[in-house]
Amino acid sequence: MKKLRSVYAGLLVVLALVAGASPAAAASRWFDATNGQLLDTGWPVGNTDSVGWAQAGRAAQGFCGDRGYVGGFLNGHQLGNRKGVICTDAQDARGLDATKGQLSDTGWPVDDTNSVGWAQAARAAQGFCSERDYVGGFLNGHQLGNRRGVVCVGARDAQWFDATKGQLLDTGWPVEDTNRVGWAQAARAAQGFCSERGFVGGFLNGHQLGNRKGVICLR
């Protein structure tokens, strides 16, 4: 219960910081989406710790798209009927349809968003977006035929950090290995790391080397 209260307090602090923001004032924005709002997208998210990353990604895409944003992602946080969603607009982000071949060319194939691990999908998105001069990006879970939805974010509104395991541990959500930790815990770690540095939110890009994990933070 103590941890739940601390999460709720964190939600209130971040919401207070961004409550006055708009897509014109900031490239990204945190929303507290209700279970019903996510259900309305056609992709229910009852519990971020048990739903697959791709379904959560499609829910976030639908929620953010309905509000005029290019895309978005769930940041793993949840309290009662609410789930944290970070939406990013078109100031410095772009939605792209990547082919399976293009993702495979990154070294991290994504044959099916519903079965590939989140970290491998994240590395594929990172490679795909960086090859197109973006800071990073994420798969939104959607797929049709040979195509996979990717949202890429540029340097105006995003920054790559190499977070240490200790820095992520300090958020309360340790990430020992991106290939083994759940997507929601990794998302909460990224949210904590980025918000502590004045960003609206962020996500791990799946890459890791030694003590470091790649994090993309969004303004």
PEWOVEN-V325701 format. One record per residue. N is the residue number from 1. PHI is phi as a letter, one per 40 degrees, with the letter a starting at -180 (999 if undefined). OMEGA is omega as a letter, one per 20 degrees, with the letter a starting at -180 (999 if undefined). Layout:
n = [N/N]
phi = [PHI/PHI]
omega = [OMEGA/OMEGA]
//
This chain:
n = [1/2/3/4/5/6/7/8/9/10/11/12/13/14/15/16/17/18/19/20/21/22/23/24/25/26/27/28/29/30/31/32/33/34/35/36/37/38/39/40/41/42/43/44/45/46/47/48/49/50/51/52/53/54/55/56/57/58/59/60/61/62/63/64/65/66/67/68/69/70/71/72/73/74/75/76/77/78/79/80/81/82/83/84/85/86/87/88/89/90/91/92/93/94/95/96/97/98/99/100/101/102/103/104/105/106/107/108/109/110/111/112/113/114/115/116/117/118/119/120/121/122/123/124/125/126/127/128/129/130/131/132/133/134/135/136/137/138/139/140/141/142/143/144/145/146/147/148/149/150/151/152/153/154/155/156/157/158/159/160/161/162/163/164/165/166/167/168/169/170/171/172/173/174/175/176/177/178/179/180/181/182/183/184/185/186/187/188/189/190/191/192/193/194/195/196/197/198/199/200/201/202/203/204/205/206/207/208/209/210/211/212/213/214/215/216/217/218/219]
phi = [999/c/c/c/c/c/c/c/c/c/d/c/c/c/c/c/c/b/d/c/c/b/d/c/c/a/c/b/a/c/b/b/c/c/d/c/c/c/c/c/c/g/b/c/b/c/a/c/c/b/c/c/c/c/c/c/c/c/c/c/c/c/c/c/c/c/b/g/c/c/a/i/a/c/c/g/c/a/a/g/c/b/b/c/b/b/b/b/b/c/d/a/b/a/c/b/b/c/c/d/c/c/c/c/c/c/g/b/c/b/c/a/c/c/b/c/c/c/c/c/c/c/c/c/c/d/c/c/c/c/c/b/g/c/c/a/a/a/c/c/g/c/a/a/f/c/b/b/c/b/b/b/b/c/c/c/b/a/a/c/b/b/c/c/c/c/c/c/c/c/c/g/b/c/b/c/a/c/c/b/c/c/c/c/c/c/c/c/c/c/d/c/d/c/c/c/b/g/c/c/a/i/a/c/c/g/c/a/a/f/c/b/b/c/b/b/b/b/c]
omega = [r/r/r/r/a/r/r/r/r/r/a/a/a/r/r/a/a/a/a/a/r/r/r/a/a/a/a/r/r/r/r/a/r/r/a/r/r/r/a/r/a/a/a/r/r/a/a/a/a/r/r/a/a/r/r/r/r/r/r/r/r/a/a/r/r/a/r/r/r/a/a/a/r/a/r/a/r/r/a/a/a/r/r/r/r/r/r/a/a/r/a/r/a/r/a/r/r/r/r/r/r/r/r/r/r/a/a/a/r/a/a/a/a/a/r/r/a/a/r/r/r/r/r/r/r/r/a/a/a/r/r/r/r/r/a/a/a/r/a/r/a/r/r/a/a/a/r/a/r/r/r/a/a/a/r/a/a/r/r/r/r/a/r/r/r/r/r/r/r/r/a/a/a/r/r/a/a/a/a/a/r/a/a/r/r/r/r/r/r/r/r/a/a/a/r/a/r/r/r/a/a/a/r/a/r/a/r/r/a/a/a/r/r/r/r/r/a/r/999]
//
